[in-house]
Amino acid sequence: MASTTATRRPARSKAATRPRTTRRKLLRFDGRTWWRPNNRRGGVCGYTLDGKTCGKRGAHYCEPRADKVVKFFAELLIHPAGALANTRFELAHWQEHEIIRPLFGEVIWSEQWGRYVRRYSRATIVMSRKNGKSALLSGIALYMLVGDGEESAEVYGAAANTRQAGKVFEPAVKMMRKSPILAKRLKHIRNARRLVDEKTGSHYEVIPSDADNELGHSPHCFILDEVLSQPDDSLWKAMVTGAGARTQPLMLAITTETSDHASFGADFIDEADRVMEDPARAPHHFVFVRKTPRTPDDLERLQRLFPGRPDLPVSTDPWDEANWYWSNPALGTFLSIDALRQDAIEARKDRSKENGFLQFRLNIRVSQVTRWIPMDLWNARVGEVAPTPDWIRGRLVGQRCWGGLDLSSKLDLTALAWLFPGGEAIWRFWIPESVVPHLDDHTNGRFGQWVDDGWITATDGDTIDYERIYDDIDADHKAFRIVDITYDKWSGEPVRQAIVNRTRLKMVESDTTYLRMTPPMSELMRRLKADELTHFGNPVARWMADTVEKKSPRDDPDRLRPVKPDRDKTGKRIDGIPALLFALDGALRGMPKPSIYETQGMAL
């Protein structure tokens, strides 16, 4: 199985040279199996279209509402360009059943407005370029302008610059002109790049990506094209916060993968990935993420999340045509496979074009740094949810364990992990109390709650109280039979000496290099897959597992090490995961050799 990060180019597989002749099974949107909140508030929906009335209640899929949007495309819009130019805009099967129907058909009862509204107020679409995104977004913009029943609707489009944003606006203008009904109803103000619906006092216009000048809007719909080109989240935040007065706003972002792991675009796409794994994380957020897997772990993750899908990749070989359909859903309809074949030939011959093919055609993050732990695996290894940290410790008293210590600077978070032979993992976390408000801001108040609940120990003052750390380690030493503690050598010799003087525990030096981290990182992933780890739902460890990224060198993708984020800028912390990896490093070394007194007694 070839990896996309390898420097040598994989041999062209037989599948890559074999033309695809099999017809793919078309999947319809099934509202019965779609995840939704368990919310039964609200009476019978009663929404009616063309004689079809929805009789459901609570959070549900309202088929007539979805039908309305599908009919809007087919009956009012004309394809503006390309192979389908001047034909009715009949949505491709994947556009209809995997984007439009769930996005517009899923509804929930609103206590504030006293009626059913769209469940999704956010939407993120991540797929390769040339899959018809401009035309689809243009159609959505027009529907939100004139078809959504919103008075004085404000619809905005933005991108890296107004020229890029115009790639969505201009097709909308062409569609308007080709539609007799829309051409009669809408007015195009060319200089302002604006479409106006005087009947409802609504407008659709292109705005620059300067958030400082976009704070007065009240968007009913905001479309952000190519998130990867945004320097930060300021524009997105300005528009999202401005939509608070709308009944059912829609903030929609579409993008291709980024190559910069430390960017707004990377964080945005990673969040969509997390929601795809766990929809309950953000029930209001619709995601459609189609990325070609770059590692076997990525491929296994897709197979877990989408079992039985006929369009899933079959390997991580980027040159195998069987793997192109997932990230290019339009392939075989209005996207030519010959165009991809030509790009692939050039990319294989010219290394300077390879990354462009991987990123823009296969939607692969070509950065060496990527998200690491699939949260569906982490969530599946909770075991019993611990109500308090002490509840876990009480159940493990007297057992052997290995320790891992990731000591931060005096001004930040320190983590200690204990790993037991049965796979149980528990943590201690310490932080100066002065840092708590900063991390509270980055976790929507959760960090302070974790401190209050005892999952994190906040020590007095602006710096870590090392004496408290030593006291807690000593208490655990008396409770557990500790084999040894593996620690980051950058923690400092005085700390090691203090722990040894207090406890006489064996301390083993390590670091976060590829050499030391690859075995425990591989072991952690193996244990997650094999159900050989239990973390009892520790909320702090979960936050860190959700954040941690991995790095692999291009010349050896099997080597791994965790990447620590920019703490000040992002508010992210991962210390509990390196601590667990250090503990795993100890477990891989195994139990100490038994003493002669244990095997032969005192009589020698």
Disulfide bonds with the S-S distance in Angstrom:
none
